[in-house]
């Protein structure tokens, strides 16, 4: 494959990113069609149930798709779902060559779309910019291979590792640029999750305000239904996209939240609290691919300890507060040999703050 191939695949990736956070339970996909060195068609998957990226690109290309090269970030689908197979559409259009970023891990497709194209005499090449394509759809990959969402934990803290002062004051730890970054993360994730203690202490809205975008589903982990009916996430239209995960089974108690428009999701209990592995599976059944976990420290510690966090984003503000609160509550770790080891994948700046991306060294284990 040539440098031009890479250029066109990067364009397909740029297109695909427009759909991130909008396509669940489907993947985000971009497609570029090139004829005689000219781009003649482009498209991306905009929303589940609507035409896929290849279809949009083929419609734009029209008759020029015949004999053209196609660049698509994910293997074209080969099965009949809510829309017809993209592999058949590419064959019918008479394309010459298809360059695929990565094989679709979804078992109903995996390898079948590529095989169909090759059987029709179309040249297919696979794996161009695969790492970037996999990163783009890390939520979808986790979802279709484990039936659970990809969990990103974010935490804003001081340089000495505190998320709040000794009094619990935390507004604001980081700067305006980092707050915009977090709202961008909310915009591209399917759900944002916090524990009930965060609701009681901060009364957050958990919506998107500082950037243009749509607000995600809100998930409150509340074992004994302590969430007051007056909080922001249960006010007006916010309530209609709020799920309260609990172990409380009394439907009369549920009713007061449901009357406000929220959904109560009853989960299994583990160690006196909501079993997070069960909650993640249930959210997966609701089509949630990616979750932004924002607190609190006990919930985050429990999920990290049990291998339920896939990635962490730490925002470090240039401040020192001394005694305060740590981002994780992890009782029982007494020596460095017992520490949960992380792999740092990226370090950058967000205004005056340092941003560290890290993943647990051990893979997240199905519980």
N, C-alpha and C positions, 0 to 999 in steps of 0.2 A: 504494500500500500504506500501511497505517495504523500508528500506534504499537503497536496490539495485535498486528499482524502481526509487528513486530519483537520484541515480547515473547515471542510463541510460538516464533519461530525461535531466539531466545536460549535458550529452554528446550530446544529440540531440540539445540542445540549442546552444552548441559550434559549431556544424555543421551548424545550421541555420544562425548564425552570419556571416558565410562566404558569404552569399548571400545578406546581408543587403546593400541597395543602388543599387542592380543589378536587382531586380525582378519586379519593378513597371511595370504595376499596380497590380501585384500579391503580395502576402505576402512572407516573408522569412520563410522557413520551414526546419526543420531538422528531420531526422528519423533514429532510431536505431532498428535493429532486433536481438533478443536474443534467442538462443536455448540451453537448458540444461546449463544455466549459462555462455554461451560463446556468444560474439558478432559475428554474422555471416553475417550481412549486415548493411551498413551505406549509407546515402545519404543526399543531401540537394538540394533545388531548386536553380539553378544557374542563370537562366534568363527566363523572360516571353516567353512563346511559346515553351519552352523545357520541357522535362520530370520533373515531380514533385519529391520531396524528397523520397516519398514512392516507386516510380518506380525505382529510382536508387538503393535504399536499397534492394528491391526485386530482382533486377537483380544480385546484388552482392551475395545475400543469395542463390539464385537458389532453389533447392529442399529442402534445409534446412529450408526454410520459413514455410514449412508445420508443424503445431503444435507449432509454435514459438510465442513469445511475441513481440509486436511491440510498440515502444515508439515514438510518433510523437507530435511535439510542437503545431500543429493546427489540428483541425478536418479534416480528409480526405475529399476531394471534392467528390461530388456525381453527378455532372452535366457534360455534354459534352461541353467543351470549345475548346481551341486549342489543348488540350490533353484529352484522355479518363479519366473517373472517377477513382480516386485512391481507393475509397471504393470497386469498383468492382474488381480491381486488387488484393486487400488484400483478398477478399472473394475467388477469383479464386485460390490464392496461398495456401489457407487452413490454414491461421494463427489461433492461438488459442485465443489470447487475444490482445486487443489494448488499450494502455494507452494514453489518449489525454490530452495535456496541457491546451487547451482552446477551447471552441466552436467557430467556424468560424462566425463572425458577418455579413458576406456577405449573403444577403437575399436569394440568389439562393442555398446556401449550408446550412445555419444555422440550425443545428440539424438533417438535412436529411442524412448526411453521417453516423452519429452515429446510427440513426434509421435503416439504411440499414444494417450496420454491425450486429446490435443486431438481426434483423430479420433473418439473416443468421446463427444465433446461436453462434456468436462470443461474448465473454465477453468484454465489453467496460467499462473503468473507465475514468472519466473526472475530470480535475481540478488540476492535479499534477503540482506544481510550476507555477500556473496560473499567479501570479503577474509578474514573470520573462518573461513568454510567452507573456503577454500583453505588457510589456515594449519593448520587441523585435520588436513588430509589431504595435507600437503606431501610426505610419504614416498610415499604411494600415487600422487600425481600424477607425481613423478619416476620412479617404478617403471614405470608403464604408458606413459609417453611416451619412456623411454630404455632400459628393461630393466635399469636400474641403481638401487641404493639411494640414498636421500638421506643424505648424510654430515654429521654434526654433530661438530665438533671442540671438545672442552672442555679448558681448561688452567687450573690454579691457579698463580698467581704472586705475587711481591711487587710493591710499587709501582714498583720499579725494573726490573721485567720479568724476574725470575729464577724458574725453576721449582724450583731447588735451589741449595744453597750451593756453594761452590767444591769441597767434598769430595763433593758428590753427595747430601747429606742433604736430604730433602724431606718428612719426616713430623713435624708436619703444617704445610703452608704456610698453609692457610685454616682458618676456624673450623668449629665443629660444624654450624652452620646450612647452610653451603655444602656440607659433606659429605653432609648429608641431601638437599640439592638434587640433587647428582650421583647419589645412589641413586634419587631419583625419575626422573631422566633415564634411568637404566638400566632402570627399571621400564616405561617407555613406549617404549623402543626395542627393535627386534627382535634386535639384536646389539651387543656391545661389542667394540672392536678395539684391540689393542696390538701393538707390535713385540716381538721376542724379547728385546731388550735390557732392556725394562721388566720382563719376566718374570724375567730373570736378576738384575736389581738389586733389585726390590721384592717378587717372589714374591706378587703380588696374588691375591685370590680372584675378583675381577670378578663378584661376585654382588650381590644386593640384601639389605641388612641393616638399614639405619637407617630404612627406611620399610616399610609393608606392601605387598607386591607379589610379582611373580614375577621370577626371574632370567632375563636374556636369554641368547641364544646367545653363546659366547665365541669370538672369532677371534684366533689368534696368527699374526702374519706372521713366518715363520721360514724364510728362503731355504734354509739348509743343515741344518735340523733340529738346532739346538743346544739345544732345550728339554729339560731334565732330566726324567726320568720321575717324579721325586719332588716336583715343584712342586705347588702348591695346585690349579691348574686341572685337573690330571690325577689328583686324589685323590678316590676314592669316586664319589659321584653327580655331582660337578662335571664329571668327564671326559666323561660322556655327552652333554653339551651344549657340547663344545669342538671347534672345528675348527682344525687347524694347516695354514696355507697355505704351500706350499713349492715349490721347483723340483727337489727331490730325487725322482728317479723310481724308486729301488730299492725294490721291494715288501718286501724283507726288513727294511729300515730302517723302513718304514711300520708293519710288523707290531707292533713293540713299543709303539707308541702305540695302535694299534687294539685290542690285547689289553686295554688299560685302559679302552676304551670311547670313545676319541676318534676323530674322523674326520680323515683326511689328505686334503687337497685339492691336487692338483698343478696348478700354474699356469704360464703362459708366463713366460719370463725377459726382463727388460729392464734393460740396464746392470748386469748382474751380480746383480740382485735380483728378487724377485717383481714381475711386472708388475701394478701395482695396478688398472689399468683392466680387465685380464682377471679378476682376483680379484673385483672388484665385479660384473662380468657373471655370473660363476659363482655368487656369493652371491644375485644376483637370481633365477637359475634355481632356487635353493633357497627362494624365497619371501621373502627378506629385503628389507624396504622401507626400514628406517631403521637406521643404524649410528651408535653413539656412539664416536668415535675418541678414545682417552684417552692416546695416546703411542706411542713416544717422539718426540723432537724431529726425528730424521732421517726417520722415517716421515711425520710431520706435514708437514715441509718439502717432502718429495717429492710428497705428495698436493696440497698447496696450490699448488706451482709448476706442477703438471700439470692444474690446474683440476678436481680431484676432491673438493674440500671445498665443500659448499653453504652452511654456516653455522658460525660460531665463537661459543663462549660462554667469555668470559674472566672468571675470578674473581681480583680483585686484593685481596690481604690488606694491611692497613696495617703493612707491615714493609719494611725495607731490609736487603739483605745484601751490596751491593757486587758484587764479582766472583761469578759463578755461571754457571748454564746458561740459555740462552734457550729458549722453547717451540718454535721452528722452527730447523732447520738449513737455511739457504738460501745455499749458496755462489754467488758470481758477482754478487750485487747490490752494486754499488760506488757508485752515486749514487741520490739521492732520486727522480730521474726514472725509475729502473728499479724502484722499490718496487712491491710488489703492493698496490693500493689497495683499501680496505675501506669499506663503507657501514655506519655504526652505525645499528642499527634500534631498539635499546632499551637504556636504562641503569637499573639499580635497585640495591637493597641486599639483602644476605643476611647478617643479623647485622652484624658490623663490616666485612664485605667488600663491595667494589663489584663488581657483575656487569654486564658489557658484552656485548651481543649484536651481532654484526656479520656481514655477508655480503660476499664478494668482489664488487667492482663489476662485473667482467667475468663473464658467465655461465659456469658450469662447462661445459667443452667435452668432447664425447665423444672419447675417445682410442682 
